Amino acid sequence: MAVINSIRKRSGLLIGTIGVAMVLFVGGDLLSGNTNLLNKQDTTVGVIDGDKVEYAEFESMVQSLSGDQTLSQQQLEGVRIQAWNKFIQQKVLFKEYKALGLSVAPEELFDQIKNNPNNAVLKQYFTNPQTGQIYEQFVNPQTGRLDNNKVLLYIKNVMQSDQKESWLPIEEAISLGSISNKYTTLIGEGIHGTSLDAKIKNAEDNQKINLTWAGMSYNEIPDEDVTVDESDLKSYYSAHKNEKEYKQEETMRGAKVAIFTVEPSQKDFEYTLSEMNETKAEFTSIDNDTLFVFQNSDEPRTAFQLLAELEIPVEVDSSFFGSEVGTVYGPYLQNGSYVLTKKTGTRSVSDSVRARHILLPLKPESDTAATQALVDSIKTELNKKADFAAMATEYSEDFGSAQKGGDLDWFTQGRMVPEFNDICFSNETKVGDIVSVTTQFGIHIIEVTDRTKDIEKIEVANVSRTVEPSNETYDNVYNKASAFSINNDNLEKFSAALEEDKTIENFDYTTIKEGDKTLGSVENPRTVIRWIYDNNIGDVSEPFEIGNQFVISAITNIKEEGILPLSEVEDLVRTKVINEKKSEIILGKLGSFSTIEEAASNIGKEFQSANQISFNMFSVAGIGPESKVMGILFGLPQGQISEAIVGENGVYVVRVDEITEVPEATDLTFIQDEMARSFESRIDVEVFEALKENAGIVDNRSKFY
């Protein structure tokens, strides 16, 4: 019943899970933070196809999707993304679906529920979010996948109860997923490579050119040979500022960030040590070590170990290995935690084994029963002394070991996945035994071919306690951060103080976007980024408490969307001007020429050859990536020499020596099919991006979250 209730509580969350097409509308994940509506007059979270999405409306959708669950910040942000998806579905996609008359019949919905164990919505709905595995009650024991018959029974019970409303959002999500698939399929079926397209592609792929070239790169001329003054920079900038590389696609801001990290003090270490000394007495006398570890250790899942004498941690006295069962050593400090280690027993086990295996994967499309039957058949043959190496070569899909007859060489405890490790090191598995085990990779048929002599190992249980900063420590670090902010309340003082005190961790960021979700090592930095966008150059923030850090920010610059000023792109412009002047020098050296040999002689260079160049190549050997050269080259007739080509990296002259004509393909079907598959693979991104652009979507979520 607990599982069923857990599943039902998540119903609302799945309404946004309706296929890749929906998710692609989201411009980017936004890390959440506290809402920031104070002193904001604009309450519009976004605009979709001309319709405003107000904050109250958006929050209502978030509440509807999250239901009565208590969500972490990360989960809450996931719900906000789904809410935004939902609005776009309603205002953009649903219009498209309606115009095309797309719908899902009840029979289609029933077929998905009854016969499709891989339906994305059903799989998510019946998956435990903590483990990522399908709830055991809904697993088909033969296939390991979702059992649709159990799903149908569950739905029948829900629809006959007072909880039937919890299923309806899931039904809607499945329907929307089906409609989305229909939409992309319709578009895909309408896109084909024509015979003319295929002809052109065939020529581009197969036509080859042999050429001779002469040229000189800009790097061959020292920068000192050209003079650049302010007027050159201004003139070039004025002529080229509207080009893409001089435009800022969206506003970006810069900030210096000082980080005061809260770390345990000496007093905190002493307090934890005292606690662990008290715990030691109880740990020594307790009988149920497993229960005690799970109740008292911060790391209970890794608390039980089997150790050889040389594997004892360096912090533990070597005499501990030979101590009596029940002896507790510690507390000792290890990786920021105090640890108590108790000897709970001894065992004689092999230190290493050598084994070979045959791996048969369990893929989603696999027939598990058939795979198991094959495993049983192989084991039978092996037990009749069939050649293991030959069968591994034929059947194993671990291709690395299959080439060596399945041999995995020697390995020690813990090297393999747990199930594989346990059966190989089990005292019940003898050398020469043929055994099988299922792991995350599939079913393994294993033969242990050798093992080292058993050695004595001890079983230990560890209780670990992480040293955490106390409230007093937090207060001390906050006071230090607060004093820094107050005493350095402008950018000049802020920068000087960081220069003076090298112990303060700090970073300088120059390209912070309003919707960014990361900021270096700052965890969940949305509050800091919103502050940076709400204030002015030179402003210094108060300390923001984020996790175990206090973060102070000072705004250094603002780059507004649009054409960047010359001061921001001066280095790029200078490089362009220098190359332009170098091209004039090279052109002067080239002078007039009628042959490639003459052009090479004029610049004091040897002409060079390049063969088998095709149109879909990105560069010519010796020249490099020069799109202008490639474009002119494939427009020249055989035997003709080009004029001087001023490229991005140098000046070149090319001559086409030979063009290999492409025999006309008698059957273009394969090329057309290949082009169609290429087009279809771009549908999800390009079609929906086009719809999104056409809808004029404005996403202001970063102003609120």
ROFIFI-240146 format. One record per residue (C-alpha): residue number from 0; x, z, y. Coordinates in steps of 0.05 Angstrom, whole numbers, plus 5000, padded with zeros to 4 digits. Example, Ala and Ser with C-alpha at 12.3 -4.5 7.8 and 13.67 -1.06 7.14 Angstrom:
REM residues 2
bakol:east:up:north
0:5246:5156:4910
1:5273:5143:4979
***
This chain:
REM residues 705
bakol:east:up:north
0:5000:5000:5000
1:5058:5015:5047
2:5084:4944:5038
3:5016:4914:5051
4:5008:4954:5115
5:5078:4933:5137
6:5061:4860:5126
7:4996:4864:5164
8:5029:4896:5224
9:5072:4835:5232
10:5015:4785:5234
11:5019:4771:5308
12:5094:4759:5307
13:5087:4699:5262
14:5040:4659:5307
15:5102:4631:5342
16:5135:4609:5277
17:5106:4538:5271
18:5166:4495:5258
19:5228:4471:5293
20:5189:4428:5341
21:5160:4488:5376
22:5224:4526:5382
23:5259:4467:5415
24:5218:4477:5477
25:5252:4542:5492
26:5308:4529:5542
27:5350:4586:5516
28:5346:4656:5489
29:5343:4709:5543
30:5366:4779:5528
31:5315:4830:5548
32:5320:4888:5596
33:5273:4930:5637
34:5223:4891:5679
35:5243:4883:5751
36:5180:4872:5790
37:5192:4922:5846
38:5195:4888:5914
39:5180:4820:5882
40:5124:4781:5914
41:5128:4723:5866
42:5096:4743:5799
43:5100:4673:5767
44:5138:4675:5702
45:5137:4599:5696
46:5101:4534:5710
47:5080:4488:5653
48:5050:4420:5667
49:5028:4445:5735
50:4996:4509:5709
51:5025:4575:5730
52:5039:4629:5679
53:5031:4696:5714
54:5069:4759:5694
55:5006:4797:5674
56:4983:4738:5632
57:5051:4732:5599
58:5055:4807:5584
59:4985:4804:5554
60:5009:4750:5506
61:5071:4791:5488
62:5027:4851:5473
63:4980:4809:5431
64:5038:4782:5389
65:5073:4849:5379
66:5011:4889:5363
67:5021:4963:5353
68:5092:4958:5329
69:5151:4996:5359
70:5202:4942:5373
71:5276:4944:5388
72:5300:4907:5451
73:5324:4849:5408
74:5257:4845:5371
75:5220:4849:5437
76:5260:4791:5465
77:5242:4751:5402
78:5169:4764:5417
79:5177:4741:5489
80:5208:4677:5464
81:5148:4667:5418
82:5101:4682:5475
83:5135:4629:5518
84:5130:4580:5459
85:5056:4596:5453
86:5042:4578:5526
87:5080:4512:5518
88:5042:4497:5454
89:4976:4508:5490
90:4992:4470:5554
91:5034:4412:5527
92:5034:4402:5452
93:4960:4415:5440
94:4943:4361:5490
95:4986:4312:5451
96:4955:4332:5385
97:4885:4326:5413
98:4899:4258:5444
99:4922:4233:5376
100:4864:4265:5338
101:4910:4308:5295
102:4880:4364:5255
103:4887:4402:5189
104:4831:4399:5139
105:4813:4463:5100
106:4836:4428:5036
107:4906:4417:5067
108:4910:4490:5088
109:4890:4513:5018
110:4941:4466:4986
111:4997:4497:5028
112:4977:4567:5008
113:4966:4551:4935
114:5023:4503:4920
115:5079:4509:4970
116:5125:4569:4958
117:5172:4542:5011
118:5122:4543:5068
119:5162:4573:5126
120:5105:4615:5154
121:5086:4644:5086
122:5158:4659:5069
123:5169:4696:5134
124:5103:4733:5128
125:5119:4760:5059
126:5192:4775:5073
127:5219:4844:5087
128:5252:4838:5156
129:5301:4895:5139
130:5328:4862:5075
131:5313:4789:5086
132:5283:4786:5016
133:5212:4770:4994
134:5172:4834:4980
135:5178:4848:4905
136:5103:4848:4896
137:5100:4774:4916
138:5161:4747:4878
139:5153:4700:4819
140:5198:4731:4766
141:5213:4663:4735
142:5233:4626:4798
143:5254:4683:4844
144:5212:4650:4899
145:5145:4666:4931
146:5089:4669:4880
147:5031:4630:4910
148:4981:4658:4860
149:4997:4729:4883
150:4991:4705:4955
151:4921:4677:4941
152:4900:4742:4909
153:4926:4780:4969
154:4888:4735:5017
155:4824:4743:4976
156:4829:4818:4980
157:4844:4817:5055
158:4785:4771:5070
159:4739:4818:5032
160:4763:4879:5071
161:4757:4903:5142
162:4828:4876:5155
163:4810:4802:5151
164:4827:4792:5225
165:4900:4805:5208
166:4904:4742:5166
167:4874:4693:5216
168:4937:4687:5260
169:4977:4669:5198
170:4926:4616:5179
171:4931:4588:5249
172:5008:4587:5245
173:5006:4549:5179
174:4957:4498:5209
175:5000:4489:5271
176:5062:4478:5227
177:5025:4424:5189
178:5002:4390:5252
179:5072:4392:5281
180:5100:4359:5218
181:5046:4305:5223
182:5065:4292:5296
183:5139:4283:5282
184:5124:4241:5220
185:5079:4195:5260
186:5134:4184:5311
187:5186:4175:5257
188:5144:4123:5221
189:5138:4084:5286
190:5213:4079:5297
191:5251:4024:5260
192:5315:3985:5269
193:5297:3913:5282
194:5335:3855:5249
195:5367:3841:5316
196:5389:3914:5322
197:5418:3910:5252
198:5455:3845:5269
199:5487:3877:5330
200:5506:3940:5293
201:5535:3899:5236
202:5578:3862:5286
203:5600:3925:5322
204:5619:3959:5257
205:5655:3900:5226
206:5682:3854:5280
207:5757:3867:5291
208:5803:3846:5347
209:5878:3840:5348
210:5908:3846:5418
211:5971:3850:5458
212:5975:3896:5518
213:6021:3918:5574
214:6010:3976:5620
215:6034:4039:5654
216:6003:4108:5655
217:5997:4150:5717
218:6040:4204:5685
219:6099:4157:5688
220:6100:4162:5764
221:6121:4229:5793
222:6070:4263:5838
223:6125:4268:5891
224:6124:4192:5899
225:6055:4194:5931
226:6033:4228:5995
227:5963:4259:6001
228:5936:4287:6066
229:5871:4320:6086
230:5840:4254:6109
231:5852:4223:6041
232:5815:4280:6007
233:5757:4277:6056
234:5751:4202:6051
235:5751:4202:5974
236:5702:4260:5972
237:5655:4226:6020
238:5654:4163:5978
239:5645:4197:5910
240:5609:4263:5923
241:5543:4237:5895
242:5575:4224:5827
243:5556:4271:5771
244:5623:4307:5766
245:5615:4332:5837
246:5546:4360:5828
247:5525:4429:5807
248:5467:4423:5757
249:5444:4494:5769
250:5464:4552:5813
251:5522:4594:5789
252:5550:4659:5816
253:5616:4695:5809
254:5628:4770:5803
255:5681:4820:5789
256:5659:4871:5737
257:5689:4940:5726
258:5673:4975:5660
259:5677:5050:5648
260:5670:5061:5573
261:5646:5128:5546
262:5692:5150:5490
263:5695:5217:5454
264:5737:5270:5489
265:5785:5319:5456
266:5730:5371:5460
267:5683:5324:5422
268:5734:5315:5367
269:5742:5391:5362
270:5666:5401:5358
271:5658:5350:5302
272:5717:5379:5264
273:5684:5448:5268
274:5619:5419:5241
275:5654:5386:5183
276:5690:5450:5165
277:5622:5483:5158
278:5597:5424:5117
279:5657:5429:5070
280:5636:5496:5043
281:5567:5470:5024
282:5595:5404:4996
283:5642:5444:4951
284:5586:5485:4920
285:5531:5432:4916
286:5514:5401:4848
287:5475:5339:4870
288:5531:5301:4906
289:5490:5237:4914
290:5433:5271:4950
291:5482:5311:4993
292:5520:5248:5014
293:5457:5211:5033
294:5432:5270:5074
295:5498:5286:5109
296:5542:5224:5114
297:5539:5172:5170
298:5563:5120:5119
299:5525:5137:5054
300:5524:5066:5027
301:5600:5062:5021
302:5611:5135:5002
303:5623:5128:4927
304:5689:5099:4903
305:5732:5091:4841
306:5805:5099:4860
307:5872:5092:4825
308:5927:5139:4845
309:5959:5087:4892
310:5891:5072:4923
311:5881:5143:4951
312:5875:5139:5027
313:5941:5155:5063
314:5906:5211:5100
315:5893:5248:5034
316:5947:5289:5001
317:5975:5255:4938
318:5963:5318:4897
319:5887:5306:4904
320:5889:5255:4848
321:5908:5308:4797
322:5863:5362:4825
323:5803:5392:4787
324:5736:5357:4788
325:5696:5387:4846
326:5756:5394:4893
327:5740:5374:4965
328:5795:5350:5010
329:5790:5348:5086
330:5763:5341:5136
331:5813:5287:5156
332:5808:5236:5212
333:5799:5163:5192
334:5778:5106:5239
335:5743:5152:5289
336:5707:5194:5237
337:5721:5259:5202
338:5716:5252:5127
339:5708:5299:5068
340:5728:5271:5000
341:5704:5304:4935
342:5731:5288:4866
343:5670:5279:4822
344:5699:5254:4757
345:5752:5211:4721
346:5747:5145:4683
347:5794:5101:4644
348:5784:5029:4667
349:5824:4964:4673
350:5857:4953:4739
351:5852:4877:4734
352:5817:4826:4690
353:5824:4752:4680
354:5761:4712:4668
355:5732:4643:4667
356:5661:4623:4683
357:5609:4567:4685
358:5564:4570:4746
359:5493:4542:4745
360:5462:4551:4815
361:5390:4570:4826
362:5370:4523:4883
363:5302:4526:4917
364:5282:4462:4882
365:5310:4484:4814
366:5267:4496:4753
367:5291:4567:4737
368:5263:4567:4667
369:5300:4502:4652
370:5364:4531:4681
371:5358:4593:4639
372:5345:4551:4577
373:5409:4512:4592
374:5447:4578:4600
375:5422:4602:4532
376:5441:4536:4500
377:5512:4537:4529
378:5522:4609:4508
379:5500:4592:4437
380:5551:4535:4433
381:5606:4579:4462
382:5591:4633:4411
383:5600:4578:4358
384:5671:4568:4387
385:5656:4507:4430
386:5711:4488:4480
387:5697:4532:4542
388:5742:4491:4587
389:5707:4426:4569
390:5638:4456:4580
391:5660:4486:4647
392:5684:4417:4669
393:5618:4386:4648
394:5567:4438:4672
395:5597:4485:4723
396:5581:4474:4797
397:5638:4518:4820
398:5679:4455:4826
399:5743:4492:4846
400:5747:4531:4781
401:5714:4477:4739
402:5775:4433:4748
403:5815:4489:4716
404:5768:4498:4657
405:5729:4552:4694
406:5791:4597:4701
407:5787:4647:4759
408:5857:4676:4746
409:5868:4751:4753
410:5826:4793:4800
411:5821:4867:4817
412:5761:4913:4826
413:5718:4894:4886
414:5743:4823:4893
415:5680:4791:4864
416:5607:4800:4883
417:5581:4867:4854
418:5541:4840:4794
419:5599:4795:4772
420:5650:4851:4784
421:5610:4903:4745
422:5600:4862:4682
423:5674:4840:4680
424:5701:4911:4688
425:5649:4944:4643
426:5680:4979:4584
427:5625:4947:4542
428:5651:4876:4557
429:5708:4862:4510
430:5760:4806:4515
431:5729:4743:4485
432:5656:4765:4496
433:5609:4712:4524
434:5562:4745:4574
435:5518:4721:4632
436:5497:4751:4698
437:5456:4728:4758
438:5485:4735:4828
439:5468:4706:4896
440:5505:4642:4875
441:5466:4630:4811
442:5474:4645:4737
443:5546:4656:4712
444:5567:4648:4640
445:5630:4690:4634
446:5686:4700:4585
447:5736:4756:4599
448:5800:4725:4574
449:5848:4783:4587
450:5850:4851:4619
451:5903:4901:4637
452:5912:4965:4599
453:5862:5018:4619
454:5888:5066:4671
455:5860:5132:4696
456:5819:5129:4760
457:5781:5183:4796
458:5710:5179:4821
459:5701:5205:4891
460:5644:5219:4940
461:5657:5216:5015
462:5618:5250:5071
463:5635:5217:5137
464:5616:5241:5207
465:5630:5195:5267
466:5657:5230:5328
467:5606:5216:5384
468:5613:5229:5458
469:5575:5291:5482
470:5527:5294:5541
471:5583:5328:5580
472:5629:5269:5565
473:5576:5219:5588
474:5567:5258:5653
475:5642:5259:5667
476:5649:5184:5658
477:5586:5171:5700
478:5614:5214:5756
479:5679:5175:5754
480:5642:5108:5756
481:5595:5132:5811
482:5653:5156:5854
483:5687:5088:5845
484:5625:5051:5868
485:5614:5096:5929
486:5687:5094:5951
487:5694:5019:5942
488:5630:4993:5971
489:5653:4923:5991
490:5690:4867:5955
491:5756:4878:5990
492:5759:4953:5973
493:5732:4939:5902
494:5787:4888:5887
495:5842:4931:5918
496:5821:4992:5877
497:5822:4952:5812
498:5891:4926:5831
499:5915:4996:5843
500:5886:5029:5781
501:5905:4986:5721
502:5871:5034:5672
503:5802:5009:5693
504:5777:4953:5648
505:5754:4895:5691
506:5738:4821:5687
507:5728:4764:5737
508:5671:4716:5721
509:5661:4652:5761
510:5604:4615:5726
511:5547:4665:5715
512:5479:4630:5709
513:5414:4665:5724
514:5389:4658:5653
515:5453:4677:5618
516:5446:4727:5561
517:5520:4745:5554
518:5572:4771:5602
519:5638:4781:5566
520:5640:4848:5530
521:5580:4876:5567
522:5524:4890:5517
523:5454:4867:5538
524:5476:4848:5610
525:5409:4822:5636
526:5402:4880:5686
527:5471:4866:5714
528:5458:4791:5719
529:5391:4801:5754
530:5426:4847:5805
531:5479:4793:5817
532:5424:4743:5833
533:5385:4791:5877
534:5443:4808:5923
535:5495:4776:5968
536:5570:4759:5968
537:5611:4822:5977
538:5557:4871:5953
539:5578:4924:5903
540:5528:4953:5854
541:5516:5024:5832
542:5536:5039:5759
543:5490:5007:5707
544:5486:5048:5643
545:5488:4998:5585
546:5500:5027:5516
547:5564:5068:5519
548:5587:5034:5583
549:5577:5043:5658
550:5583:4975:5691
551:5596:4962:5765
552:5593:4892:5794
553:5616:4860:5859
554:5592:4790:5878
555:5650:4743:5894
556:5618:4674:5905
557:5555:4632:5901
558:5554:4559:5879
559:5486:4531:5896
560:5453:4476:5856
561:5468:4407:5884
562:5530:4373:5912
563:5590:4419:5911
564:5629:4427:5976
565:5699:4397:5980
566:5730:4466:5978
567:5701:4477:5908
568:5725:4411:5879
569:5789:4401:5919
570:5835:4403:5858
571:5794:4350:5822
572:5791:4306:5884
573:5866:4313:5895
574:5880:4290:5823
575:5834:4230:5833
576:5867:4211:5899
577:5937:4218:5869
578:5917:4173:5811
579:5886:4123:5859
580:5950:4119:5899
581:5991:4113:5834
582:5946:4056:5812
583:5963:4020:5878
584:6038:4029:5862
585:6029:4001:5792
586:5987:3943:5817
587:6043:3928:5868
588:6094:3927:5811
589:6049:3881:5769
590:6041:3831:5825
591:6016:3764:5801
592:6023:3743:5728
593:5998:3690:5682
594:6021:3716:5615
595:6023:3784:5581
596:6098:3778:5575
597:6104:3767:5650
598:6060:3827:5665
599:6103:3871:5620
600:6167:3846:5652
601:6141:3859:5722
602:6132:3934:5707
603:6195:3939:5666
604:6159:3952:5601
605:6155:3921:5532
606:6088:3891:5512
607:6055:3923:5452
608:6006:3902:5398
609:5945:3936:5369
610:5906:3908:5310
611:5840:3917:5276
612:5805:3947:5337
613:5729:3952:5330
614:5677:3962:5384
615:5656:4031:5358
616:5727:4058:5364
617:5739:4103:5424
618:5811:4083:5440
619:5867:4034:5430
620:5932:4057:5400
621:5983:4070:5455
622:5930:4067:5510
623:5883:4123:5490
624:5810:4132:5508
625:5796:4081:5563
626:5723:4059:5563
627:5736:4006:5617
628:5791:3974:5576
629:5746:3973:5513
630:5688:3942:5552
631:5730:3886:5582
632:5768:3874:5517
633:5705:3858:5477
634:5681:3811:5532
635:5742:3766:5530
636:5746:3702:5489
637:5803:3692:5440
638:5869:3675:5473
639:5849:3699:5543
640:5887:3750:5584
641:5851:3800:5629
642:5864:3817:5701
643:5896:3885:5715
644:5848:3939:5692
645:5850:4004:5732
646:5829:4058:5683
647:5823:4134:5683
648:5894:4145:5658
649:5933:4083:5678
650:5933:4008:5694
651:5932:3959:5636
652:5931:3884:5621
653:5904:3861:5553
654:5904:3794:5516
655:5857:3779:5457
656:5900:3747:5403
657:5850:3742:5346
658:5776:3757:5336
659:5754:3766:5264
660:5686:3735:5260
661:5636:3775:5219
662:5600:3737:5164
663:5526:3742:5176
664:5495:3793:5130
665:5445:3763:5082
666:5408:3830:5073
667:5402:3875:5134
668:5354:3923:5100
669:5406:3977:5086
670:5430:3976:5159
671:5358:3978:5184
672:5343:4038:5139
673:5406:4073:5162
674:5387:4062:5235
675:5316:4088:5222
676:5344:4152:5191
677:5389:4161:5251
678:5330:4152:5298
679:5287:4201:5258
680:5341:4254:5260
681:5337:4253:5336
682:5261:4260:5341
683:5258:4335:5342
684:5305:4341:5401
685:5294:4278:5442
686:5218:4270:5438
687:5203:4342:5453
688:5255:4344:5508
689:5221:4283:5539
690:5153:4318:5534
691:5183:4381:5565
692:5214:4341:5622
693:5149:4304:5634
694:5112:4370:5637
695:5157:4394:5693
696:5169:4461:5661
697:5198:4515:5707
698:5223:4576:5669
699:5229:4639:5712
700:5233:4689:5656
701:5304:4708:5676
702:5276:4738:5741
703:5235:4788:5702
704:5272:4802:5637
***
